[in-house]
Amino acid sequence: MLAWGYNEELLVQDFLKSAIACLDAAAKDWEIVFVDDCSTDRTASIVQALAEQDNRIKLVRHERNLNVGLACRTAVKHATKDILFWQTVDWSYDISQLRIFLELTRYFDVVQGIRPVPIRLLSYIPILRSIYRVKRRSDNVSKAVISLSNYYLLRILFGVHFHDFQNVTFYPTKLAQSLDMTGRTSFVNPEFLLKSFYTGASFVEVPIRFIPRQQGVAKGTRPRTVIRSAIDTFRNWLAWGALARIHGRNKNGTITRIAEPFSIDEAVLWLVIPLFRDFR
């Protein structure tokens, strides 16, 4: 599990305790790589204290604040286990079914979370579906609108039909570390998805619910941050995205989706998972 934070002393201890419990329940061999992005509060010292008690926690500290994109890339670089994924320090995503998501990596290269839509008759209409997404996409409506705007911008520019670009994603570590990453902002999350897709990776999308932040201050939707992310997105599209969309059609990956109206029931999935191999 990878994570990073800047001035998150209110959340980081509970985050690490939740992460340890979650990972212990799902796997025998695991690690947490936490990147402190040059915090000015007690974030780094709290993580260091817990790392001294449990050597499965690794603290990496930036000497200056480099932003979420480079923090993510640093975390990926320091991962050593076979599968990696990242979770936000405010525990924004429900990964209570972590074991199932890990099992799916046996049959698909990448497991991608998507925020589920409430089951309504009108939610099957694409535009209205997006409106329903607003309620469950972020902490409040304004942040949800920013999130959806970013989502459709990525769909239009890069032409890959993922149903979510900012969620929990499970990658083979070798694949993630082999990608030539250039994003410096929150664009790094979709960049990993897109470049993995362009290499021909197989994806399965699974419902992973968004959990509103309870403490601390979210920094991802500040005006300056949003503008920097938009500039980073267009810069990457001009540098490689447009050409990849045109010339990569013969080697693009595949996307399989577990339909949102169905909840992930562990007993059912243990029976269904082996069948995925036949569908690929």
C-alpha positions in Angstrom: 0.0 0.0 0.0 1.4 3.4 -1.0 0.4 6.7 0.5 1.7 10.2 0.7 0.8 13.3 2.6 1.5 17.0 3.4 0.7 18.3 6.9 -1.6 15.4 7.8 -0.7 15.0 11.5 -4.5 14.8 12.3 -5.0 11.8 10.1 -1.8 9.9 9.6 -1.8 7.8 12.8 -5.3 6.5 12.3 -4.5 6.0 8.6 -1.6 3.7 9.4 -3.5 1.8 12.0 -6.4 1.2 9.5 -3.9 0.2 6.8 -2.2 -2.3 9.0 -5.5 -3.9 10.0 -6.7 -4.0 6.4 -3.5 -5.5 5.1 -3.2 -8.0 7.9 -6.7 -9.3 7.1 -5.9 -9.6 3.3 -2.3 -10.7 2.9 0.7 -12.3 4.7 3.5 -10.4 3.0 2.9 -6.7 2.7 4.5 -3.3 3.2 3.3 0.3 3.5 5.4 3.0 1.7 4.5 6.5 3.0 6.0 9.5 1.3 6.1 12.7 3.5 6.0 15.6 1.0 8.2 17.9 3.3 5.5 18.5 5.9 6.0 21.3 8.3 4.0 19.6 11.1 4.4 16.3 12.9 3.4 14.0 10.0 6.9 12.6 9.4 7.7 12.1 13.1 4.4 10.2 13.6 5.1 7.9 10.7 8.7 7.4 11.8 7.6 6.4 15.3 5.2 3.8 14.0 7.9 2.6 11.5 10.2 1.9 14.4 7.6 -0.3 15.9 6.7 -2.1 12.7 9.4 -2.5 10.0 6.8 -3.2 7.4 6.2 0.6 7.4 8.6 2.6 5.3 9.0 6.4 5.5 10.4 8.3 2.5 10.7 12.0 3.0 11.0 14.7 0.3 13.5 17.5 1.2 11.1 20.0 -0.4 7.4 20.0 -1.3 7.0 18.4 -4.7 3.2 17.9 -5.1 1.1 14.8 -5.2 2.2 13.6 -8.7 5.9 13.4 -7.7 5.0 12.0 -4.3 3.1 9.2 -6.0 6.0 8.5 -8.4 8.4 8.4 -5.4 6.2 5.9 -3.6 5.9 3.6 -6.7 9.7 3.7 -7.1 10.2 2.4 -3.5 7.6 -0.4 -3.7 9.1 -3.9 -3.5 6.1 -6.3 -3.3 4.5 -7.9 -6.4 1.3 -5.8 -6.4 1.0 -2.2 -5.5 -1.9 0.2 -5.0 -2.4 3.5 -3.2 -4.9 4.8 -0.7 -5.4 8.4 0.4 -4.4 9.4 3.9 -8.0 10.4 4.6 -9.1 6.8 3.6 -11.3 8.1 0.8 -12.0 4.7 -0.7 -13.7 1.6 0.7 -11.2 -1.2 0.3 -12.9 -3.5 2.8 -13.0 -6.2 0.0 -9.2 -5.9 -0.5 -8.7 -9.7 -0.6 -11.1 -10.0 -3.5 -9.4 -7.2 -5.4 -6.1 -9.0 -4.9 -7.5 -12.3 -6.1 -8.7 -10.5 -9.3 -5.1 -9.7 -10.1 -4.6 -13.4 -10.9 -6.9 -13.0 -13.9 -6.4 -9.4 -15.0 -3.3 -7.3 -15.2 -4.9 -4.3 -13.5 -7.9 -3.9 -11.1 -9.4 -0.5 -11.3 -11.9 0.9 -8.8 -14.9 2.9 -10.0 -17.4 4.9 -7.8 -20.8 3.1 -7.9 -23.9 4.9 -9.1 -27.2 4.6 -7.1 -29.6 2.1 -8.7 -32.3 4.2 -10.4 -34.2 3.8 -13.6 -32.9 7.1 -15.0 -29.3 6.3 -13.9 -28.9 4.2 -17.1 -29.1 7.3 -19.2 -25.4 8.5 -19.6 -25.9 12.2 -18.8 -28.2 11.6 -15.9 -25.9 8.9 -14.7 -23.2 11.6 -14.3 -25.7 13.7 -12.2 -26.3 10.7 -9.9 -22.6 10.2 -9.6 -22.2 13.7 -8.1 -23.8 12.7 -4.9 -21.3 9.9 -4.2 -18.2 11.3 -5.9 -16.7 13.7 -3.5 -17.0 15.6 -0.1 -19.5 18.1 -1.5 -21.2 19.2 -4.8 -18.5 21.7 -5.8 -15.7 19.2 -5.5 -17.8 16.6 -7.3 -18.3 19.0 -10.2 -14.6 19.5 -10.4 -14.1 15.8 -10.3 -16.6 15.1 -13.1 -15.1 17.9 -15.2 -11.7 16.3 -14.9 -13.2 12.9 -15.8 -14.9 14.1 -19.0 -11.8 16.1 -20.0 -9.7 12.9 -19.8 -12.3 10.9 -21.7 -12.4 13.5 -24.5 -8.6 14.0 -24.8 -7.4 10.4 -24.4 -10.4 8.5 -25.7 -10.1 5.6 -23.2 -13.4 4.6 -21.7 -12.6 4.1 -18.1 -15.5 4.8 -15.8 -13.2 6.4 -13.2 -9.7 7.9 -13.3 -9.3 8.8 -9.7 -9.8 5.8 -7.5 -7.9 2.8 -6.1 -6.0 0.8 -8.7 -4.1 -2.4 -8.3 -1.0 -2.8 -10.5 1.7 -5.4 -11.0 4.6 -3.5 -9.5 6.9 -4.4 -12.4 4.4 -2.8 -14.8 3.9 0.4 -12.8 7.7 0.8 -12.4 8.3 0.2 -16.1 6.2 3.1 -17.3 7.8 6.4 -18.3 6.0 8.8 -16.1 6.0 12.6 -16.6 2.9 13.8 -14.6 3.6 16.1 -11.7 0.1 16.7 -10.3 -3.0 14.5 -9.7 -2.8 13.7 -13.4 -0.3 11.0 -12.4 -3.2 8.7 -11.4 -4.9 8.7 -14.9 -1.4 8.7 -16.5 -0.7 5.3 -14.9 -4.0 4.0 -16.1 -3.6 5.3 -19.7 -0.1 4.2 -20.2 -0.8 0.8 -18.8 -3.8 0.6 -21.2 -1.7 1.6 -24.1 0.8 -1.2 -23.4 -2.0 -3.7 -23.9 -2.8 -4.5 -20.2 -6.1 -6.1 -19.3 -8.3 -4.2 -16.8 -11.3 -5.2 -14.7 -13.4 -2.4 -13.2 -14.9 -3.0 -9.7 -17.1 -0.8 -7.6 -15.1 0.9 -4.8 -17.1 3.5 -2.8 -15.9 7.0 -2.0 -15.8 7.9 1.7 -16.1 11.6 2.6 -13.2 13.1 4.6 -14.0 13.5 8.3 -10.9 15.4 9.5 -8.1 17.6 8.1 -8.2 19.8 5.0 -8.5 18.4 1.5 -6.0 20.1 -0.9 -6.8 18.5 -4.2 -9.5 21.0 -5.3 -7.9 24.3 -4.4 -8.1 26.6 -7.4 -4.3 26.7 -7.9 -4.1 22.9 -7.6 -6.9 22.5 -10.2 -5.3 24.8 -12.6 -1.9 23.1 -12.3 -3.6 19.7 -12.8 -5.4 21.0 -16.0 -2.1 22.4 -17.4 -0.3 19.1 -16.6 -3.1 17.2 -18.4 -2.9 19.2 -21.6 0.9 19.2 -21.5 0.9 15.4 -21.4 -1.7 15.1 -24.0 0.4 17.2 -26.4 3.6 15.3 -25.5 2.3 11.8 -25.9 -1.4 11.4 -25.4 -2.6 12.5 -28.9 -0.1 10.2 -30.7 -0.8 7.3 -28.4 -4.5 7.6 -29.1 -3.9 7.6 -32.9 -1.2 5.0 -33.2 -1.9 2.7 -30.2 -5.1 1.2 -31.4 -3.6 -2.1 -32.4 -2.1 -2.8 -29.0 -4.6 -1.2 -26.6 -5.7 -3.1 -23.6 -9.1 -4.4 -22.7 -11.6 -3.3 -20.1 -14.0 -5.7 -18.4 -16.5 -4.3 -16.0 -18.3 -5.9 -13.0 -21.7 -4.2 -13.4 -22.5 -1.6 -10.7 -26.0 -2.7 -9.9 -24.5 -5.8 -8.4 -22.8 -5.6 -5.1 -19.6 -7.5 -4.6 -20.6 -10.5 -2.6 -17.6 -12.5 -1.4 -19.2 -15.9 -1.5 -20.5 -15.3 -5.1 -17.1 -13.9 -6.3 -15.2 -16.9 -5.0 -17.2 -19.0 -7.4 -17.2 -16.5 -10.3 -13.5 -15.4 -10.3 -12.1 -18.5 -11.9 -14.5 -18.0 -14.9 -12.9 -14.7 -15.8 -10.0 -16.6 -17.4 -12.4 -18.0 -19.9 -13.8 -14.6 -20.8 -10.5 -13.0 -21.6 
